Amino acid sequence: MDFKVNSKELENLLSKIYPAIPTKTPMSILEYFYFELSEGVLNVYGTDLEISLKASISVSAEGNFKGLIQAKRLYELIRSFRETTVYFQIEYDHTLYLATDKGKYKFVYLDTDDYPEIPSFPSANSEEEIKEVIINGDELKYSLEKTSFAISKEEIRPAMMGMLFEFEPEGLRFVATDGHRLINLLDKNVKHNFEEQYVVPERAISVLTKLLDEKDVKIYLNKTHVSFKLSDIELISRLIGYKYPEYKNVIPLENEFTLKVNREELNEAIRRMLLFSVSETRKIKFSLMKNEMEISAEDIDTGASANESMECEFDGEPMDIGLNAAFLSDVLNHLAPEEEVIFKINSPTKAIILLPTKGKENFDLLMLVMPVRLNA
Protein backbone atom coordinates (compact mmCIF):
# COMPACT_ATOMS: atom_id res chain seq x y z
CA MET A 1 0.00 0.00 0.00
CA ASP A 2 1.42 3.39 -1.01
CA PHE A 3 0.65 7.06 -0.61
CA LYS A 4 2.44 10.34 -1.17
CA VAL A 5 2.27 13.75 0.50
CA ASN A 6 3.96 17.15 0.34
CA SER A 7 6.66 17.31 3.03
CA LYS A 8 5.69 20.79 4.28
CA GLU A 9 2.01 19.87 4.53
CA LEU A 10 2.92 16.78 6.53
CA GLU A 11 5.32 18.77 8.71
CA ASN A 12 2.56 21.27 9.46
CA LEU A 13 0.21 18.44 10.41
CA LEU A 14 2.71 16.63 12.64
CA SER A 15 3.76 19.86 14.35
CA LYS A 16 0.20 20.29 15.59
CA ILE A 17 0.00 16.74 16.95
CA TYR A 18 3.49 16.57 18.44
CA PRO A 19 2.67 18.58 21.63
CA ALA A 20 0.52 15.63 22.75
CA ILE A 21 3.44 13.19 22.52
CA PRO A 22 5.00 12.73 25.99
CA THR A 23 8.78 13.00 26.30
CA LYS A 24 8.94 10.53 29.20
CA THR A 25 6.33 7.91 29.87
CA PRO A 26 6.19 4.32 31.19
CA MET A 27 3.79 3.58 28.31
CA SER A 28 6.10 3.49 25.30
CA ILE A 29 3.13 3.20 22.95
CA LEU A 30 2.32 6.87 23.66
CA GLU A 31 5.59 7.84 21.96
CA TYR A 32 4.02 6.95 18.59
CA PHE A 33 1.83 8.78 16.12
CA TYR A 34 -1.37 6.94 15.28
CA PHE A 35 -1.74 7.01 11.47
CA GLU A 36 -5.11 6.19 9.93
CA LEU A 37 -5.48 6.42 6.17
CA SER A 38 -8.94 6.04 4.70
CA GLU A 39 -10.31 7.09 1.30
CA GLY A 40 -7.51 9.54 0.61
CA VAL A 41 -7.62 11.25 4.01
CA LEU A 42 -4.74 10.84 6.44
CA ASN A 43 -5.80 11.21 10.09
CA VAL A 44 -3.03 11.52 12.68
CA TYR A 45 -3.57 11.20 16.45
CA GLY A 46 -1.41 11.69 19.50
CA THR A 47 -2.10 11.50 23.23
CA ASP A 48 -0.40 11.56 26.62
CA LEU A 49 -3.68 10.38 28.26
CA GLU A 50 -4.34 13.89 29.61
CA ILE A 51 -4.73 15.62 26.25
CA SER A 52 -5.28 14.20 22.78
CA LEU A 53 -4.79 15.89 19.42
CA LYS A 54 -6.30 14.93 16.07
CA ALA A 55 -5.69 16.41 12.64
CA SER A 56 -6.05 15.34 9.02
CA ILE A 57 -4.98 16.16 5.47
CA SER A 58 -5.82 14.84 2.03
CA VAL A 59 -3.17 12.67 0.40
CA SER A 60 -2.74 10.82 -2.86
CA ALA A 61 -3.25 7.21 -1.79
CA GLU A 62 -4.19 3.71 -2.86
CA GLY A 63 -5.85 1.63 -0.14
CA ASN A 64 -6.33 2.07 3.62
CA PHE A 65 -3.91 1.78 6.54
CA LYS A 66 -3.73 1.89 10.33
CA GLY A 67 -0.46 1.86 12.23
CA LEU A 68 1.72 3.44 14.90
CA ILE A 69 4.89 5.24 13.80
CA GLN A 70 7.61 6.44 16.17
CA ALA A 71 6.77 10.13 16.63
CA LYS A 72 10.06 11.81 17.41
CA ARG A 73 12.02 10.10 14.66
CA LEU A 74 9.36 10.70 12.01
CA TYR A 75 8.74 14.31 13.04
CA GLU A 76 12.42 15.23 13.07
CA LEU A 77 12.96 13.53 9.72
CA ILE A 78 10.07 15.34 8.02
CA ARG A 79 11.19 18.66 9.54
CA SER A 80 14.65 18.21 8.05
CA PHE A 81 13.39 18.05 4.45
CA ARG A 82 13.19 20.98 2.13
CA GLU A 83 9.86 21.08 0.34
CA THR A 84 9.54 17.86 -1.58
CA THR A 85 7.22 14.91 -2.15
CA VAL A 86 7.44 12.13 0.42
CA TYR A 87 6.46 8.63 -0.72
CA PHE A 88 5.20 6.13 1.88
CA GLN A 89 5.46 2.44 1.02
CA ILE A 90 3.78 0.17 3.60
CA GLU A 91 4.54 -3.55 3.70
CA TYR A 92 2.51 -6.22 5.49
CA ASP A 93 5.50 -7.31 7.60
CA HIS A 94 5.22 -4.05 9.65
CA THR A 95 7.87 -2.33 7.58
CA LEU A 96 7.34 1.19 6.31
CA TYR A 97 9.60 2.94 3.82
CA LEU A 98 9.77 6.68 3.24
CA ALA A 99 11.40 7.91 0.09
CA THR A 100 12.26 11.27 -1.41
CA ASP A 101 14.32 12.21 -4.41
CA LYS A 102 17.35 12.22 -2.05
CA GLY A 103 17.01 9.03 -0.04
CA LYS A 104 15.06 6.15 1.45
CA TYR A 105 14.26 5.64 5.15
CA LYS A 106 12.99 2.55 6.92
CA PHE A 107 10.62 2.43 9.91
CA VAL A 108 8.92 -0.39 11.77
CA TYR A 109 5.27 0.34 12.49
CA LEU A 110 3.13 -1.21 15.24
CA ASP A 111 -0.47 -2.40 15.27
CA THR A 112 -3.03 -0.03 16.80
CA ASP A 113 -4.83 -2.64 18.94
CA ASP A 114 -3.26 -1.54 22.26
CA TYR A 115 -3.40 2.19 21.61
CA PRO A 116 -5.59 4.11 24.10
CA GLU A 117 -9.06 4.94 22.88
CA ILE A 118 -9.42 8.61 21.99
CA PRO A 119 -12.85 10.06 22.86
CA SER A 120 -15.02 11.27 20.01
CA PHE A 121 -17.23 14.39 20.23
CA PRO A 122 -20.06 14.19 19.68
CA SER A 123 -20.32 10.40 19.80
CA ALA A 124 -23.30 8.81 18.12
CA ASN A 125 -23.05 5.81 20.43
CA SER A 126 -23.18 7.79 23.68
CA GLU A 127 -26.38 8.68 25.51
CA GLU A 128 -24.49 11.14 27.73
CA GLU A 129 -25.53 14.76 27.36
CA ILE A 130 -22.94 16.90 25.60
CA LYS A 131 -22.95 20.68 25.82
CA GLU A 132 -21.94 22.63 22.73
CA VAL A 133 -20.86 26.24 22.32
CA ILE A 134 -19.13 28.27 19.58
CA ILE A 135 -16.59 30.99 20.36
CA ASN A 136 -14.40 33.17 18.17
CA GLY A 137 -10.81 31.95 18.18
CA ASP A 138 -9.25 35.39 18.70
CA GLU A 139 -11.58 36.09 21.63
CA LEU A 140 -10.80 32.73 23.22
CA LYS A 141 -7.07 33.32 22.78
CA TYR A 142 -7.40 36.77 24.38
CA SER A 143 -9.26 35.30 27.37
CA LEU A 144 -6.76 32.48 27.90
CA GLU A 145 -3.73 34.75 27.60
CA LYS A 146 -5.16 37.26 30.09
CA THR A 147 -5.99 34.55 32.61
CA SER A 148 -3.76 31.47 32.39
CA PHE A 149 -0.62 32.96 34.00
CA ALA A 150 -2.31 32.76 37.42
CA ILE A 151 -3.04 29.00 37.26
CA SER A 152 -1.53 27.26 40.31
CA LYS A 153 1.43 24.89 39.99
CA GLU A 154 0.86 23.30 43.43
CA GLU A 155 -0.37 19.71 43.25
CA ILE A 156 -1.86 19.85 46.74
CA ARG A 157 -4.68 21.99 45.27
CA PRO A 158 -5.54 20.06 42.09
CA ALA A 159 -8.63 22.11 41.15
CA MET A 160 -6.52 25.27 41.04
CA MET A 161 -4.11 23.58 38.59
CA GLY A 162 -6.70 24.29 35.92
CA MET A 163 -8.79 27.16 34.61
CA LEU A 164 -12.44 27.48 35.49
CA PHE A 165 -14.85 27.80 32.55
CA GLU A 166 -18.07 29.06 34.09
CA PHE A 167 -21.06 29.30 31.77
CA GLU A 168 -23.50 31.84 33.20
CA PRO A 169 -26.38 33.93 31.81
CA GLU A 170 -24.09 36.89 31.07
CA GLY A 171 -21.61 34.85 29.00
CA LEU A 172 -18.54 32.69 29.64
CA ARG A 173 -16.36 33.47 32.65
CA PHE A 174 -12.71 32.42 32.89
CA VAL A 175 -11.11 32.20 36.34
CA ALA A 176 -7.58 31.29 37.44
CA THR A 177 -5.89 31.61 40.83
CA ASP A 178 -2.80 30.39 42.66
CA GLY A 179 -3.85 31.76 46.05
CA HIS A 180 -1.71 34.89 45.61
CA ARG A 181 -3.40 36.25 42.48
CA LEU A 182 -6.87 35.77 41.05
CA ILE A 183 -7.93 36.62 37.49
CA ASN A 184 -11.63 36.88 36.64
CA LEU A 185 -12.64 37.60 33.04
CA LEU A 186 -16.14 37.54 31.58
CA ASP A 187 -16.65 37.27 27.80
CA LYS A 188 -20.15 38.60 27.15
CA ASN A 189 -20.04 37.63 23.46
CA VAL A 190 -20.42 33.89 24.12
CA LYS A 191 -24.00 32.72 23.63
CA HIS A 192 -25.28 29.51 25.26
CA ASN A 193 -28.35 28.16 27.04
CA PHE A 194 -26.93 26.36 30.07
CA GLU A 195 -25.21 27.10 33.38
CA GLU A 196 -22.29 24.83 34.29
CA GLN A 197 -18.73 24.89 35.62
CA TYR A 198 -15.81 22.96 34.10
CA VAL A 199 -12.14 22.96 35.14
CA VAL A 200 -9.74 22.60 32.19
CA PRO A 201 -6.13 21.54 33.01
CA GLU A 202 -3.28 24.01 32.51
CA ARG A 203 -1.57 21.77 29.95
CA ALA A 204 -4.62 21.81 27.70
CA ILE A 205 -4.87 25.59 28.05
CA SER A 206 -1.20 26.02 27.14
CA VAL A 207 -1.41 23.84 24.00
CA LEU A 208 -4.75 25.30 22.91
CA THR A 209 -3.52 28.90 23.17
CA LYS A 210 -0.79 28.16 20.61
CA LEU A 211 -3.24 26.60 18.15
CA LEU A 212 -5.89 29.32 18.11
CA ASP A 213 -6.40 31.77 15.25
CA GLU A 214 -9.22 34.07 14.16
CA LYS A 215 -11.55 31.22 13.14
CA ASP A 216 -14.43 30.03 15.30
CA VAL A 217 -13.90 27.17 17.74
CA LYS A 218 -16.55 24.58 18.58
CA ILE A 219 -16.40 23.46 22.19
CA TYR A 220 -18.01 20.20 23.29
CA LEU A 221 -18.26 19.31 26.98
CA ASN A 222 -19.42 16.32 28.98
CA LYS A 223 -18.79 15.45 32.61
CA THR A 224 -15.25 14.14 32.06
CA HIS A 225 -13.84 15.65 28.85
CA VAL A 226 -13.76 18.79 26.75
CA SER A 227 -13.15 19.02 23.01
CA PHE A 228 -11.98 22.12 21.15
CA LYS A 229 -12.55 21.74 17.40
CA LEU A 230 -10.64 24.18 15.25
CA SER A 231 -10.79 24.29 11.46
CA ASP A 232 -8.08 21.67 10.96
CA ILE A 233 -7.36 20.16 14.37
CA GLU A 234 -9.17 18.91 17.46
CA LEU A 235 -7.85 19.02 21.02
CA ILE A 236 -9.50 16.75 23.58
CA SER A 237 -8.66 17.00 27.27
CA ARG A 238 -9.72 15.36 30.46
CA LEU A 239 -11.43 17.75 32.86
CA ILE A 240 -10.19 18.14 36.42
CA GLY A 241 -12.70 16.29 38.57
CA TYR A 242 -12.44 18.51 41.65
CA LYS A 243 -14.75 21.37 42.56
CA TYR A 244 -13.22 24.77 41.95
CA PRO A 245 -12.83 26.98 45.06
CA GLU A 246 -15.54 29.55 45.81
CA TYR A 247 -13.54 32.32 44.19
CA LYS A 248 -16.26 34.95 44.62
CA ASN A 249 -15.75 34.85 48.37
CA VAL A 250 -12.19 36.14 47.88
CA ILE A 251 -13.19 39.22 45.87
CA PRO A 252 -13.78 42.08 48.33
CA LEU A 253 -16.89 44.23 47.95
CA GLU A 254 -15.83 47.11 50.21
CA ASN A 255 -12.71 48.39 48.42
CA GLU A 256 -13.84 51.99 48.35
CA PHE A 257 -10.51 53.79 47.74
CA THR A 258 -9.22 54.30 44.20
CA LEU A 259 -5.62 54.61 43.06
CA LYS A 260 -4.99 55.53 39.43
CA VAL A 261 -1.44 55.24 38.07
CA ASN A 262 0.47 54.88 34.80
CA ARG A 263 0.83 51.13 34.22
CA GLU A 264 4.20 51.04 32.45
CA GLU A 265 5.88 53.59 34.72
CA LEU A 266 4.77 51.62 37.74
CA ASN A 267 5.90 48.33 36.25
CA GLU A 268 9.33 49.73 35.40
CA ALA A 269 9.75 50.97 38.98
CA ILE A 270 8.66 47.59 40.37
CA ARG A 271 11.21 45.77 38.24
CA ARG A 272 13.93 48.02 39.67
CA MET A 273 12.69 47.41 43.21
CA LEU A 274 12.87 43.67 42.59
CA LEU A 275 16.66 44.04 42.40
CA PHE A 276 16.68 45.23 46.02
CA SER A 277 14.01 42.98 47.50
CA VAL A 278 14.54 39.79 49.47
CA SER A 279 14.51 36.92 46.96
CA GLU A 280 12.31 34.68 49.15
CA THR A 281 9.45 37.18 49.60
CA ARG A 282 9.91 39.72 46.78
CA LYS A 283 8.30 42.19 49.18
CA ILE A 284 8.15 45.89 48.37
CA LYS A 285 6.36 48.75 50.14
CA PHE A 286 3.88 51.17 48.62
CA SER A 287 3.40 54.45 50.50
CA LEU A 288 0.27 56.07 49.09
CA MET A 289 -0.55 59.78 49.26
CA LYS A 290 -3.05 61.94 47.41
CA ASN A 291 -0.94 62.87 44.37
CA GLU A 292 2.22 60.85 44.91
CA MET A 293 3.28 57.33 45.79
CA GLU A 294 6.62 56.05 47.00
CA ILE A 295 7.80 52.55 46.22
CA SER A 296 10.63 51.08 48.27
CA ALA A 297 12.47 47.82 48.89
CA GLU A 298 15.14 46.70 51.33
CA ASP A 299 17.36 43.64 51.64
CA ILE A 300 18.38 43.65 55.30
CA ASP A 301 20.88 40.81 54.87
CA THR A 302 22.98 42.72 52.33
CA GLY A 303 22.16 46.28 53.39
CA ALA A 304 20.87 47.18 49.91
CA SER A 305 17.79 49.39 49.55
CA ALA A 306 16.00 51.58 47.00
CA ASN A 307 13.03 53.91 46.73
CA GLU A 308 11.31 55.85 44.00
CA SER A 309 8.41 58.30 43.81
CA MET A 310 5.88 58.73 41.03
CA GLU A 311 2.70 60.66 40.35
CA CYS A 312 -0.66 59.09 41.07
CA GLU A 313 -4.26 59.87 41.97
CA PHE A 314 -5.39 58.43 45.31
CA ASP A 315 -8.64 59.33 47.06
CA GLY A 316 -8.01 57.59 50.38
CA GLU A 317 -6.11 58.43 53.52
CA PRO A 318 -2.31 57.93 53.37
CA MET A 319 -1.34 54.29 53.94
CA ASP A 320 1.50 51.79 53.50
CA ILE A 321 0.87 48.47 51.74
CA GLY A 322 3.22 45.53 51.25
CA LEU A 323 3.02 43.56 47.99
CA ASN A 324 4.93 40.76 46.27
CA ALA A 325 6.66 42.60 43.43
CA ALA A 326 6.90 39.56 41.14
CA PHE A 327 3.18 38.79 41.40
CA LEU A 328 2.21 42.43 40.89
CA SER A 329 4.51 42.81 37.88
CA ASP A 330 2.91 39.73 36.29
CA VAL A 331 -0.52 41.26 36.72
CA LEU A 332 0.56 44.61 35.27
CA ASN A 333 2.15 42.86 32.27
CA HIS A 334 -1.15 41.14 31.53
CA LEU A 335 -3.08 44.41 31.78
CA ALA A 336 -1.21 45.68 28.71
CA PRO A 337 -1.82 47.64 26.54
CA GLU A 338 -3.64 49.78 29.12
CA GLU A 339 -1.95 53.14 29.65
CA GLU A 340 -3.38 53.58 33.15
CA VAL A 341 -4.71 51.06 35.64
CA ILE A 342 -7.00 51.42 38.64
CA PHE A 343 -6.33 49.88 42.05
CA LYS A 344 -9.36 49.40 44.32
CA ILE A 345 -8.11 49.37 47.92
CA ASN A 346 -9.59 49.02 51.39
CA SER A 347 -6.71 48.54 53.84
CA PRO A 348 -3.14 47.14 54.00
CA THR A 349 -4.49 43.70 54.97
CA LYS A 350 -7.28 43.25 52.40
CA ALA A 351 -7.00 41.93 48.85
CA ILE A 352 -6.39 44.60 46.20
CA ILE A 353 -8.35 44.73 42.95
CA LEU A 354 -6.77 45.93 39.69
CA LEU A 355 -8.94 47.05 36.77
CA PRO A 356 -8.19 48.34 33.27
CA THR A 357 -9.24 51.94 32.68
CA LYS A 358 -10.58 51.19 29.18
CA GLY A 359 -10.67 47.43 28.72
CA LYS A 360 -11.91 45.44 25.72
CA GLU A 361 -15.48 45.85 24.55
CA ASN A 362 -17.86 43.20 25.92
CA PHE A 363 -15.17 41.87 28.27
CA ASP A 364 -15.11 42.45 32.03
CA LEU A 365 -11.62 41.92 33.45
CA LEU A 366 -10.74 41.93 37.14
CA MET A 367 -7.34 41.05 38.60
CA LEU A 368 -6.67 40.60 42.29
CA VAL A 369 -3.46 40.43 44.32
CA MET A 370 -3.04 39.59 48.00
CA PRO A 371 -0.96 41.95 50.18
CA VAL A 372 1.96 40.81 52.35
CA ARG A 373 2.79 41.91 55.88
CA LEU A 374 5.26 44.75 56.05
CA ASN A 375 6.57 43.78 59.49
CA ALA A 376 6.95 40.07 58.70
VENBELWO-V693799 format. One record per residue. RES is the residue in one letter. D_FIRST is the distance of its C-alpha to the first C-alpha in Angstrom with 1 decimal. Layout:
BEGIN
RES | D_FIRST
RES | D_FIRST
END
This chain:
BEGIN
M | 0.0
D | 3.8
F | 7.1
K | 10.7
V | 13.9
N | 17.6
S | 18.8
K | 22.0
E | 20.5
L | 18.2
E | 21.4
N | 23.4
L | 21.2
L | 21.1
S | 24.8
K | 25.6
I | 23.8
Y | 25.0
P | 28.6
A | 27.6
I | 26.3
P | 29.4
T | 30.6
K | 32.3
T | 31.5
P | 32.1
M | 28.8
S | 26.3
I | 23.4
L | 24.7
E | 24.0
Y | 20.2
F | 18.5
Y | 16.8
F | 13.6
E | 12.8
L | 10.5
S | 11.8
E | 12.6
G | 12.2
V | 14.2
L | 13.5
N | 16.2
V | 17.4
Y | 20.2
G | 22.8
T | 26.0
D | 29.0
L | 30.3
E | 33.0
I | 30.9
S | 27.4
L | 25.5
K | 22.8
A | 21.5
S | 18.8
I | 17.8
S | 16.1
V | 13.1
S | 11.5
A | 8.1
E | 6.3
G | 6.1
N | 7.6
F | 7.8
K | 11.1
G | 12.4
L | 15.4
I | 15.6
Q | 19.0
A | 20.6
K | 23.3
R | 21.5
L | 18.6
Y | 21.2
E | 23.6
L | 21.1
I | 20.0
R | 23.8
S | 24.7
F | 22.9
R | 24.9
E | 23.3
T | 20.3
T | 16.7
V | 14.2
Y | 10.8
F | 8.3
Q | 6.1
I | 5.2
E | 6.8
Y | 8.7
D | 11.9
H | 11.7
T | 11.2
L | 9.8
Y | 10.7
L | 12.3
A | 13.9
T | 16.7
D | 19.3
K | 21.3
G | 19.3
K | 16.3
Y | 16.2
K | 14.9
F | 14.7
V | 14.8
Y | 13.6
L | 15.6
D | 15.5
T | 17.1
D | 19.7
D | 22.5
Y | 22.0
P | 25.1
E | 25.1
I | 25.4
P | 28.1
S | 27.4
F | 30.2
P | 31.5
S | 30.2
A | 30.8
N | 31.3
S | 34.0
E | 37.7
E | 38.6
E | 40.2
I | 38.3
K | 40.3
E | 38.9
V | 40.3
I | 39.3
I | 40.6
N | 40.5
G | 38.3
D | 41.1
E | 43.6
L | 41.6
K | 41.0
Y | 44.7
S | 45.6
L | 43.3
E | 44.5
K | 48.2
T | 47.9
S | 45.3
F | 47.4
A | 49.8
I | 47.3
S | 48.7
K | 47.1
E | 49.3
E | 47.5
I | 50.8
R | 50.5
P | 47.0
A | 47.5
M | 48.6
M | 45.4
G | 43.9
M | 44.9
L | 46.6
F | 45.3
E | 48.3
F | 48.1
E | 51.7
P | 53.5
E | 53.9
G | 50.2
L | 47.9
R | 49.5
F | 47.9
V | 49.8
A | 49.4
T | 52.0
D | 52.5
G | 56.1
H | 57.4
R | 55.9
L | 54.9
I | 53.0
N | 53.3
L | 51.6
L | 51.6
D | 49.4
K | 51.3
N | 48.7
V | 46.3
K | 47.0
H | 46.4
N | 48.2
F | 48.2
E | 49.8
E | 47.8
Q | 47.3
Y | 44.0
V | 43.7
V | 40.5
P | 39.9
E | 40.5
R | 37.1
A | 35.6
I | 38.3
S | 37.6
V | 33.9
L | 34.5
T | 37.2
K | 34.9
L | 32.4
L | 35.0
D | 35.8
E | 38.0
K | 35.8
D | 36.7
V | 35.3
K | 35.0
I | 36.2
Y | 35.7
L | 37.9
N | 38.5
K | 40.7
T | 38.2
H | 35.6
V | 35.5
S | 32.6
F | 32.9
K | 30.5
L | 30.5
S | 28.9
D | 25.6
I | 25.8
E | 27.3
L | 29.4
I | 30.4
S | 33.3
R | 35.5
L | 39.1
I | 41.9
G | 43.8
Y | 47.2
K | 49.9
Y | 50.5
P | 54.1
E | 56.7
Y | 56.4
K | 59.0
N | 61.7
V | 61.2
I | 61.8
P | 65.5
L | 67.4
E | 70.6
N | 69.6
E | 72.3
F | 72.7
T | 70.6
L | 69.8
K | 68.3
V | 67.1
N | 65.0
R | 61.5
E | 60.6
E | 64.1
L | 64.1
N | 60.7
E | 61.8
A | 64.9
I | 63.0
R | 60.7
R | 63.8
M | 65.4
L | 62.3
L | 63.4
F | 66.6
S | 65.6
V | 65.1
S | 61.5
E | 61.4
T | 62.7
R | 62.2
K | 65.3
I | 67.2
K | 70.2
F | 70.7
S | 74.3
L | 74.5
M | 77.5
K | 78.1
N | 77.0
E | 75.7
M | 73.4
E | 73.4
I | 70.4
S | 71.1
A | 69.5
E | 71.0
D | 69.8
I | 72.8
D | 71.5
T | 71.4
G | 74.1
A | 71.8
S | 72.2
A | 71.6
N | 72.5
E | 72.0
S | 73.4
M | 71.9
E | 72.9
C | 72.0
E | 73.2
F | 74.1
D | 76.2
G | 76.9
E | 79.5
P | 78.8
M | 76.5
D | 74.5
I | 70.9
G | 68.6
L | 64.9
N | 61.9
A | 61.2
A | 57.5
F | 56.8
L | 59.0
S | 57.3
D | 53.9
V | 55.2
L | 56.9
N | 53.7
H | 51.8
L | 54.7
A | 54.0
P | 54.6
E | 57.8
E | 60.9
E | 63.1
V | 62.5
I | 64.7
F | 65.5
K | 67.0
I | 69.3
N | 71.7
S | 72.8
P | 71.7
T | 70.4
K | 68.3
A | 64.8
I | 64.5
I | 62.6
L | 61.1
L | 60.4
P | 59.3
T | 62.1
K | 59.9
G | 56.5
K | 53.6
E | 54.3
N | 53.4
F | 52.7
D | 55.3
L | 54.9
L | 57.0
M | 56.8
L | 59.0
V | 60.1
M | 62.3
P | 65.4
V | 66.4
R | 69.9
L | 71.9
N | 74.2
A | 71.4
END
